[in-house]
Amino acid sequence: MEPLETETLESLRHRLRKFAEERDWDQFHSPKNLSMALIAEAAELVEHFQWLTEAQSQRLPAAKLAEVEAELADIFIYLIRAADKLDIDLMQAAARKMEINEIKYPAKMVRGSAKKYTEY
């Protein structure tokens, strides 16, 4: 097994695929089901921040930070599995999306503003 520190997105995708195949879980990993699992994990992440102030959310105790890390990992795993099932290259998709965002949100126009691109 490849050490986690040197694992690439592509090798992780293959590792997750193998993990699911070995357990006969691929039958459950439809894009619909993976999307639902992803949003459920995102909701679990949000629970850790519910009722915290902005300052508290930036200074989580070690135990809470470990729980948040696990939720982020679950989200990442489901995201990679969904992209794999749909044959989407996440790195290419993110690069394309950043190009779009750079056009929609030019730094000179939006610096320091949280407005949506349709509001300026």
C-alpha positions as CSV (number, residue, x, y, z in Angstrom):
1,M,0.0,0.0,0.0
2,E,1.3,3.4,-0.9
3,P,2.1,5.7,2.0
4,L,-0.6,8.3,2.4
5,E,1.8,11.3,2.3
6,T,2.8,10.5,-1.3
7,E,-0.6,9.5,-2.6
8,T,-1.8,11.5,-5.5
9,L,-5.4,12.2,-6.4
10,E,-5.2,9.6,-9.1
11,S,-3.8,6.9,-6.9
12,L,-6.4,7.7,-4.2
13,R,-9.1,7.4,-6.8
14,H,-7.8,3.9,-7.7
15,R,-7.4,2.9,-4.1
16,L,-11.0,4.0,-3.3
17,R,-12.3,2.1,-6.4
18,K,-10.5,-1.0,-5.3
19,F,-11.8,-0.6,-1.7
20,A,-15.4,-0.5,-2.9
21,E,-14.9,-3.4,-5.4
22,E,-13.3,-5.6,-2.7
23,R,-16.4,-5.1,-0.5
24,D,-18.9,-5.4,-3.4
25,W,-20.0,-1.8,-2.6
26,D,-19.7,-0.6,-6.2
27,Q,-23.3,-1.6,-6.7
28,F,-24.3,1.1,-4.2
29,H,-22.0,3.8,-5.5
30,S,-24.2,5.4,-8.2
31,P,-23.7,9.1,-8.8
32,K,-27.1,9.7,-7.1
33,N,-26.2,7.7,-4.0
34,L,-22.7,9.2,-3.8
35,S,-24.1,12.7,-4.1
36,M,-26.5,12.0,-1.3
37,A,-23.7,10.6,0.9
38,L,-21.5,13.6,0.1
39,I,-24.2,16.1,1.2
40,A,-24.9,14.1,4.4
41,E,-21.2,14.2,5.3
42,A,-21.2,18.0,4.5
43,A,-24.1,18.4,7.0
44,E,-22.1,16.5,9.6
45,L,-19.2,18.9,9.0
46,V,-21.5,21.9,9.5
47,E,-22.7,20.5,12.8
48,H,-19.3,21.0,14.3
49,F,-19.5,24.7,13.6
50,Q,-23.1,25.2,14.5
51,W,-23.5,27.9,17.3
52,L,-19.8,28.8,17.3
53,T,-18.7,32.3,16.9
54,E,-16.4,33.2,14.0
55,A,-13.4,33.3,16.4
56,Q,-14.3,29.9,18.0
57,S,-14.6,28.3,14.5
58,Q,-11.0,29.3,13.8
59,R,-9.6,28.0,17.1
60,L,-11.0,24.5,17.5
61,P,-9.8,22.3,20.3
62,A,-7.6,19.4,19.2
63,A,-10.3,16.8,19.7
64,K,-12.9,18.8,17.7
65,L,-10.3,19.5,15.0
66,A,-9.7,15.8,14.6
67,E,-13.5,15.2,14.2
68,V,-13.6,18.0,11.6
69,E,-10.7,16.4,9.8
70,A,-12.5,13.1,9.6
71,E,-15.6,14.8,8.2
72,L,-13.6,16.6,5.6
73,A,-11.9,13.3,4.6
74,D,-15.4,11.6,4.2
75,I,-16.5,14.5,2.0
76,F,-13.3,14.2,-0.1
77,I,-13.7,10.5,-0.4
78,Y,-17.3,10.7,-1.6
79,L,-16.4,13.5,-4.0
80,I,-13.6,11.5,-5.5
81,R,-15.9,8.4,-5.9
82,A,-18.6,10.5,-7.5
83,A,-16.1,12.0,-10.0
84,D,-14.7,8.5,-10.7
85,K,-18.2,7.1,-11.4
86,L,-18.9,10.0,-13.8
87,D,-15.4,9.9,-15.4
88,I,-14.7,13.5,-14.4
89,D,-11.1,14.6,-13.8
90,L,-11.4,16.8,-10.7
91,M,-8.1,18.5,-11.3
92,Q,-9.1,19.6,-14.9
93,A,-12.6,20.5,-13.7
94,A,-11.2,22.7,-10.9
95,A,-8.8,24.4,-13.3
96,R,-11.6,25.1,-15.7
97,K,-13.8,26.4,-12.9
98,M,-11.0,28.7,-11.6
99,E,-10.7,30.2,-15.1
100,I,-14.4,30.9,-15.1
101,N,-14.2,32.4,-11.6
102,E,-11.3,34.6,-12.5
103,I,-13.5,36.1,-15.3
104,K,-16.6,36.4,-13.1
105,Y,-14.7,37.8,-10.1
106,P,-11.9,40.1,-11.3
107,A,-9.8,41.0,-8.3
108,K,-9.9,44.7,-9.1
109,M,-13.7,44.7,-9.0
110,V,-14.4,42.4,-6.1
111,R,-11.5,42.8,-3.7
112,G,-12.9,42.8,-0.1
113,S,-16.4,42.2,-1.2
114,A,-18.6,39.1,-0.8
115,K,-21.1,40.2,-3.5
116,K,-22.1,37.7,-6.1
117,Y,-20.9,38.4,-9.6
118,T,-24.5,39.4,-10.6
119,E,-24.5,42.1,-8.0
120,Y,-21.8,44.4,-9.3
